């Protein structure tokens, strides 16, 4: 079974890579979608408009297949726009049932933009869909095949009732515009992204296969490490609810199977970073948990690990992979632009003394390529 898990995780890795081609700095969003789907949890994305949130979700959903539902909520959105209209034929017979054909209750992957703008009626119904995977409205009571729901917003809500709803999304990702040293890569990738084709290396059956293995993961070693990490967070004034702490175990187990293993270790502890509900808490946790996450690694979810831990090793691994991929491309102006952007990113993150040897080799090759082509 371990070989099946490993090969399935590798297919998912290729799918994520294909889906994020040209979408710079958004790999961690795609990877967290996969992590959430395998763990049967949900993801909240918080960031300004125009940061490719929707583009990433659509491309990953398209790559995995299955029934997809997307909606932009507003103050005047009616429940029927998400869940379906009342079945008029049955209403005439005295039964209030909802026609859910093609609507959210039938979706396997869902994306709700501006999710906090939904009315109380919408959010209350959504709670049942998210928590229990059941849709209840009137006489209608249906199981939902939902693997993962991705909510998006420009900011976290201040209203207490909405904050409670936000807490139902176990994973929180805060994204920003692409940084200066990656602007050239963003421009090049954005120019090519519309023409890029997503290759279907994996699908929802692979997600389900790994999801079925989550409950079988041996958590004995990781459980103690998780408890120690929680104590460190509490000592720094960063608290998590008991419910979120318990559910974090599912994320750690999901990370384990996505790494191709069946026994969780301290290397799989990193999802706890994304369970912290605010940007400020996550920023503080990176320092508090630095020693606890020093061994964090995942070959399938590299960008998510790097973003969570800020560890030089995970960042160097991604840059080595990106450099080698670039060097395999044909000599074109766009390839040279990407190579120059990679050199800027390497130099922005490492000094000559801290530069890992493997990355130093690829940096030298990039310099040689750009100088030769010029």
Secondary structure, 3 states (H helix, E strand, C coil): CHHHHHHHHHHHHHHHHHHCCCCCCCHHHHHHHHHHHHHCCCEEEECCCCCCHHHHHHHHHHHHCCCEEEEECCCCCCHHHHHCCECHHHHHCCCCCECCCCCHHHCCEEEEECHHHCCHHHHHHHHHHHHHCEEEECCEEEECCCCEEEEEECCCCCCHHHHHHHCCCCEEEECCCCCHHHHHHHHHHHHHHCCCCCCCCCCHHHHHHHHHHHCCCECHHHHHHHHHHHHHHHHCCCCCCHHHHHHHHHHHHHHHHHCCCCECCHHHHHHHHHHCCCHHHHHHHHHHCCCCCCCCCCCCCHHHHHHHHCCHHHHHHHHHHHHHHHHCCCCCHHHHHHHHHHHHHHHHHCCCCCCCHHHHHHHHHHHHHHHHHC
